[in-house]
Amino acid sequence: MILSATDYEFVQNLLLERAAIRISTEQEYLVRSRLEPVAKQAGLSDLRALVEQLRREPYGPLHSQVVEAMTTNETSFFRDIHPFETLKIHVLPEVISRKGSDHTLRIWSAACSTGQEPYSLAMLIAEMPTLKSWRVQIVATDLSRTTLAKAQQGTYNSLEIGRGVPARMLTQYFDRVGTSFQVKAQLRGMIEWRQLNLAGRWPTLPVFDLVFIRNVLIYFPPATNETVLRAARGVMHPQGYLFLGTTENMLGLSTGFETVTRGKTMFYRPATRKG
C-alpha cells in the first residue's frame, strides 16, 4: 500500500532522529518491502496501521523493530580486499613495532552487520605468527540486536561464504554444519559483541589501536558524520588508525584526522601525531 505524505514523513523523521538514516521520497518501495513484514509480525493490517500504532505509543520495541528493519546490512568477507592487504602488509607490522612490550591489540569493528568484517579481521590476525602470543580484543558493534545475534552465531550459507572467503581459509577457519559453515570457536572467542547506535550516545569503550567504520557514514548527514568521527577519535590511541569505506572520506568535515596512504588504501590517523 502507498503511505500518505504525512505518514511517510513520520517514518523519515523517526529514522533520522533515532539512527541518523536518511531516506528520500523516491525510496518508498524500500520502505514498503522492509516494513510490511514488521506490520504483519505485529498483527497489524497494513503500513498505515503500523504508522498509527507508532504515533500512539512512546518510543519502544515496535519503533526499534522499524529502525532495525530499515538498516542496510550489505556486507561480505574481506570487503574491498585492499584495506585488509594494507592492514597485513603495512599497518599491523607498524603497530606491533611501536607497541614494544605491550602485547595488547584492540580493534573496533563498528556497524559490523552480520559479522563478516570482524571475522575477516580475526582470520587476518590468526595468519600473523607474531600476534599468536598477544592479547587481541576485537569489539564488534551494530545498531541491530537481531543482526548481532546472527553475527555472534557465526554461521553462513554457501552464498555468503562465496563472497570473499578463500578456499584455504574456509577449510582452516570454518566447520561444516549441515549445508552451512560456522566460524570456528577459537575465532568467535576473539570477538566481543555489543549493541551500539553510532548516531546515539556511546557507552564506555576501551582505547583502540585500529577502528573500522566502513560503509555506514554514507547513510548519515554531514553533521552526524562529523560528530561520529570526532567521537571515534576520542576512543583511539594517539598513534592509532581509522579505516572508512572506499567511497567515504572526510572532505569538508572538521574531525581532527589526517590522511595516510599505503599501497592502494587511504585511511586516517589523529592529526596530533608527528611524523
Summary of the structure (lengths in Angstrom):
residues: 275
radius of gyration: 20.0
end to end distance: 58.4
largest distance: 62.2
contacts: 811
relative contact order: 0.13
helix: 46%
strand: 21%
